[in-house]
Amino acid sequence: MEFILLNILIIAFFLFLKEYIEDNYFQDILKKRLANTERTEPPFKMAIYIQLLSYLAPLFFSVALKSTKRWVKTEAERKEAINFKLKSELQHLHYQLQPHFFFNSLNNIYSLVDISPDQAKSSIHSLSKLMRYMLYETNLEVVPLSKEIDFLKKYIDLMKLRVSDKTSVSYSFPVKETGIQIAPLLFISLIENAFKHGVSATKPSTIDISMTCDDNTVLFSVENHNFPKKTDDKSGSGIGLQNLEKRLELLYSDKFNFKTILKDDRFLVTLEIKTN
């Protein structure tokens, strides 16, 4: 845009200069020639000016046009390169999330093997459905929000199998079809994080998950008790939340609001996304 404006300014200056020269240097000559019935050759300076104008004007406009075309092409190539880089980064983050999710889920199922073999078998079957969605349906830029909700519900139900009666888990999602399209796998890391830090083997705890929709805006929140992990606890690497923040910046830029609040023994995270 700056280049085009510069071209316009240069052309405007050229036209202004032309008018200025004609008004200040050749106006009297033109008046005398119009008043003179005898036609004589134009003065030498005017002849040179006319010749220069006839050659330089087309040349100048031609150079300006070619420069503009070259700039437009360069700008298009630059935007294409940026889009390619963006898609590559998103693809990398997407592929990074899949093994992270699979690893965490397997760890959860492993903890059930000795305690409840039947639940472990059921969990493996549920995990296969979740992985099928992740592998085959999340390669698109956006998916129906209803599919994401179904995926989240299945994951929550899977995670509930490994928690004791001391942990209360509740969730609320839109019941009706919203028609909203959204980037896949944006909310799963927040739920994973709640089950990672919001569950205690000895103390009562709650995990409350909620999603509401208003027009094209999705508001998702998770509130849970917070039980800080010990320094020697290596379960999870925090890659899920890092991945989420990077993807939000790339996908929704200034169209999202991500907040975390830690107060006493409660942790609240909210994510608002404008999808239009």
N, C-alpha and C positions, 0 to 999 in steps of 0.2 A: 504493500500500500504506500509506504514512504517513497519507494522508487517511482511509482506512477505519479504521485503528487509532485515529485521533483521534475519529472518530464513535463508535466503540465505547466509548472512555474517557468521552466526554461523556454517553452514554446510561447507562453504569454509574454515573457521578457523580449523574445525575438520580435514578436508582433509589435510590442510597444516601441522597441528601438526603431523598427521600420517606420512606424507612424511619426516618431519624433524626428527622424532624419528628413523625411519628406516634408513635414510641416515647417521645420526650421531652416532647411537648406535649399529646398527646391520649390517652395510655395510661390515665391516671387517670380521665379523663372517660368513656372507653369502659367501664372496669371498673364505675364507678358506675351507668352506664346499664344495664349487664347485670344488676347486682344490684338495681336499682330496678324494681319491678313496674309502677310508673306510667310510662307512656311520655310524655315531654315533648319539646318541640322541641329539637334539638341546639343547643349554644351557637353564638353568632354567628360566633366565630372558626373553629369547625369547619365551619360552613356555607360560609363564604367559601373556606376551604381546599379543600373538596370541589368547589365550583364552579370554582375556579381549576384544580384538578387535572383535572377533566373536560374543560376547554377547552384547557388548555396542553399536556397530554400528547399528544393526537392532533396538535395543531399542531406540537409539537416534533419528533415522529417523522416527520411529513410533510415538514418542512423538511430533516431529516437525510437522508431517503430521496431527495428531489429533489436535494439537494446531492451525494449519492453518485452518483446517475445522471449528473448533469452532469459530475462529476469523471471517471467511467468513460468518458463520451463524449469529453471533452477529451483524456484519456490515449490513447484509441484513435486520435484524430485526430493527436496528436503522434507516435505510433509510425508511423502511416501516412506522415506527412511525412518522418520519418527514413528509412523504407524507400525512399521515392521518391527522396530525396536520395542514398541509398546506391546505388540502381540507376542513377541519372543519372551519378554519379561513375564507377562501374564501366564503364558504357557509353562514357563519354568516354575513359577509359583504354584500353578495348578498341579503339576507333576510332583512338586515337593510336598504338597499337602496330602496326596494319596498314600504314600508309604507311611507318613507320620500317623495318619488316621488308622491305617491297618495295624501298625505296630501297637498303638495304644489299645485298640479293640482286642487284639490277641492277648495282650497282658491282662485285660479284664476277664477274658474267657478262661485264661490259664488259672486264675485265682478260684474259679468255680469247679475245676476238674476234680479235686479231692473232696470238696465240700458237697457238691451236688452234680454228679455226672450227667443226670438227665437235663438239668438246666444248661450245662455246658454244651450238650448236643444241640439243644434248642437255640442256644446263642450262636453257635457256628452256622446254623441254618439261617438265622436272622442276619448275621454278618454277611453271608453270601449275597443276600438280597441288597444290602446296603452297598456292597462293593460293585455289584452289577450296575447300580445307579451311578456310582462314582465313575466307573470305567466307560460306560456306554452312553450316558445321557447328560454328562456335564461338560462335554467338549464344545458345546455351543456357547456363544457369547452370553446369551440369556436363556433362561428356562421359565416355564410358568411357575409362579410363586406356589401354586397348589402342590406341585411336585416336590418343591423344597420342603414344604410343610409336612408332607407325607414322609419324606426322608427323615426329617427331624423327629417326628413322632416315633418312628421305628427305632431310631437310635436311642431316644430317651427310654423307651420300653426295654431295650437291650441293656442299657446301663442300670436300670432299676433292679435287674436280676441279681446284681452283685452287691447291692447295698442292704444293710440290715434294716430291721423294723425301727431302728432309732432314727433313720433318715426318712423324712417326708418329702416326696417329690410331686409337684403339681405343675401342670402346663395348660395354657389357654392359647388357642390359635383361631383365626377366622374360620367360620364354618362354611360360609357361602363362597362361591367362586369369585375372586376379585378381578380376574382378567389382567392382573399385573405380571409383567415380565421382569425378571431380575437376574443378575449374575449369580451363578450357582456357588454353593458352599461358602457363603459369607457368614452364616450364623453358627455353624457346627463347632467352630473353635471355642466360641463363648460357652456353649453347653459342655464341651469337654473340660474346659477350665473350671466350671462349676462343680463337676463331679470329682475333679482332681483335688480341689482345695476346700470344697464344701462338705466333705463327708468325714466323719470320725467313727472309729470303731467303738469308742466308749461313751461319747457324748451325743445327746440329741441334736439333730440338725435339720434344716429345711433348704430345699431348692425350689424356687418359684420362677417359672419361665412363662413369658407372656409376649404375644405379638398382636398388634392392632394395625389396621390399614385405614387410611383416609385418602380418598382419591388415588393419587399415584405415590403417596408417601407411606413407607413401612416403618413402624416403630417397634423395635424388638428390645426386650429387657430381660435380664437374668439377675435374681437376687439370691444370695446364699450365705450361710455361715462361712466364716473364714478360719481355717485351721492351717496356719503357716507350716510349710514343709520343713523338715530338718535339713541342715546344710548337706548332710551325706545322702539325702534322698535324691536319686537320679531318675526317678520316674518322670518322664516328660522333659523336654528341653526348652519349652517356651516358644518353640518354632511356630506353633499354631497362631498365636496372637501377633507375632511379628509378621507372619505371612498375611494375616488379615489386614493389618494396617497398611502394608505395601499395596495390596490389591485394591483397597478402598481408595487410596491416593491415585492409583492408575486408572481405576474404572469410574469413580464418581467425583473425584477432585473436590470441588466446593459444594457438592450436592449431598454431603453426608455430615452427620454430627455424632462423634464417638466419645462417650464419657465413662469414666470409672470413678467410683466413690468407695472409699474404705473408711468405715466408721465403726469403732469399737470392734465387735466380732462379726460385723456384717459387711458384705461386699456387694455392690450394685454396679452393673454395667448396662448402659443403654446405647443402642445404635439406631439412629434415624437416617433413612435413605430416601431421597427423592428420585424416583425411577424414571421420570419423564425427561 
